[in-house]
Amino acid sequence: MELKPTKMSNLKKWDTAHCFVLFVGGIIFWFTQLKLILILSMLSSFIYLFISEQNLLRKFRPFAGYANLITAIRLLGIMVLFSFADNLVNLQITSILIILISLDGLDGFLARRFKQVTDFGGIFDMETDSLFVCLTSILLFERGLIGAWILLIGFFRYFYVVLISFLGLAQFTEKRTKFGPTIAVLLFIAVIIPFALPQNIYMPCLIIASTLVSLSFIWSFCLLIVEKRKSIV
């Protein structure tokens, strides 16, 4: 007997579509080098998310709640930085990135403090974090601080979600590794320090963090395969 997996929620469907849009946008950006295409892809996807969930967001005061507003500030901040980075020196970029990543802990605190924890907030925060890594990796590549391989790390999540969707695994609950949050923090730090520290310091840190992230995604993928096999009895 085959057990049907849990039906995908609207948020999960958006997340899958969002990753597909960013994955395709990344490919187009690689060949055209037009930042506007990537920014419009991101912005339109997140605007659609807010419009589709507006009934939920209206229940909070202020609109969307304090935590989601902080996440929105982080989202707009990294997109603005990405758009105008050519006018900034590395030290300025470092300072802005540190501020944006510092706000990452604040949104979670506010969500718990004001009892505004939602599935929407969780996905919004996760995809904002992914975008932070993605756009920062592009800046590292553009400035010649890291080779093109850093783009694989930046777009890894989008490729991963597109892959599991193509393989019919998206219906199953995405497995999180025990050390996932710690690895994510290490990656955030690793993509920031190249703007401020010499190569002999940031390169080992970045390689270690990238390896851990890659292994984490591979492990999650293996767990999804096991989950799918368990659904077939």
Secondary structure, DSSP 4 states (H G I P E B T S, - for coil): -BPPPPPPPHHHHHHHHHHHHHHHHHHHHHHH--HHHHHHHHHHHHHHHHHHTHHHHTTSSSTTHHHHHHHHHHHHHHHHHHHHGGGS-HHHHHHHHHHHHHHHHHHHHHHHHTT---HHHHHHHHHHHHHHHHHHHHHHHHTTSS-THHHHHHTHHHHHHHHHHHTT-TTSPPP--TTHHHHHHHHHHHHHGGGTS-HHHHHHHHHHHHHHHHHHHHHHHHHHHHHHHHTB-
